Structures are given as structure tokens and as C-alpha cells.
């Protein structure tokens, strides 16, 4: 397995950890009746995320943001791995992405501005650089 694929595996495991970080307090706050329901607005009154505390809602948004970022990162790692274009640079970019995603959780949870956006951008830029490297 390439180092980039190893980092992708860690990124997927981080997503699982983020799910638990959000789901446990969400279930404690709302109860399993609401969280396991079909989440219809007529039943809940408003979207689930609006029923959560500020901190749990931040964890939910950070988790959803990682789902979105993980799609592009997975494409980048797949392309660079299948095209046999992995290098020390793409490995460093992959680790940068993962480090940024780990830091993004407390940055979002504690409302670190503008650091949250800068951390997000570091992960996005690392992913973009992997994609560009695959084309060169």
C-alpha cells in the first residue's frame, strides 16, 4: 500500500471518529427517539441540526465538512496511486491534509476564527496539489 493510501485509510477512520464525537452527544441531547427517526420536519419541527446545542451542532458541521473534503481527497489519492505518480511530495501533501482535518475538529468546536478557515484551506490546498501533481 502506498503511503498516500495509508493516509486515506486514516482519514476514513477519522471520519468514523468524528461521527462518534457528534452522535454520542446528539443522542444524549435529543434522545434516540428523535435521532433514529426519519427526521421529518413535521415530526421534529425544524432540522435536526437546529435542535442540537451549539457545540454538538459544530461537531455535526465539522463532520459533514469532512465528508465533503474526503470525496475530493479520495479522488486525489486514487488518481495519484493508480497513475503511479506518488512521490515524497504527494505523501507530504496527504499527511498535511490529514493533519489539517484533525486540527479542523477543535478549530470548529471552539470557534477559532480565522484559524478554522486557514486550517480548512491547508487541507484543500494539499488535496489540490496532489491532483495537479498527478497531471504533471
Secondary structure by P-SEA (a helix, b strand, c coil): ccaaaaaaaaaaaaaaaaaaacaaaaaaaccccccccccccccccccccccccaaaaaaaaaaaaaaaaaaaaaaaaaaaaaaccccaaaaaaaaaaaaaaaaaaaaaaacccaaaaaaaaaaaaaaaaaaaaaac
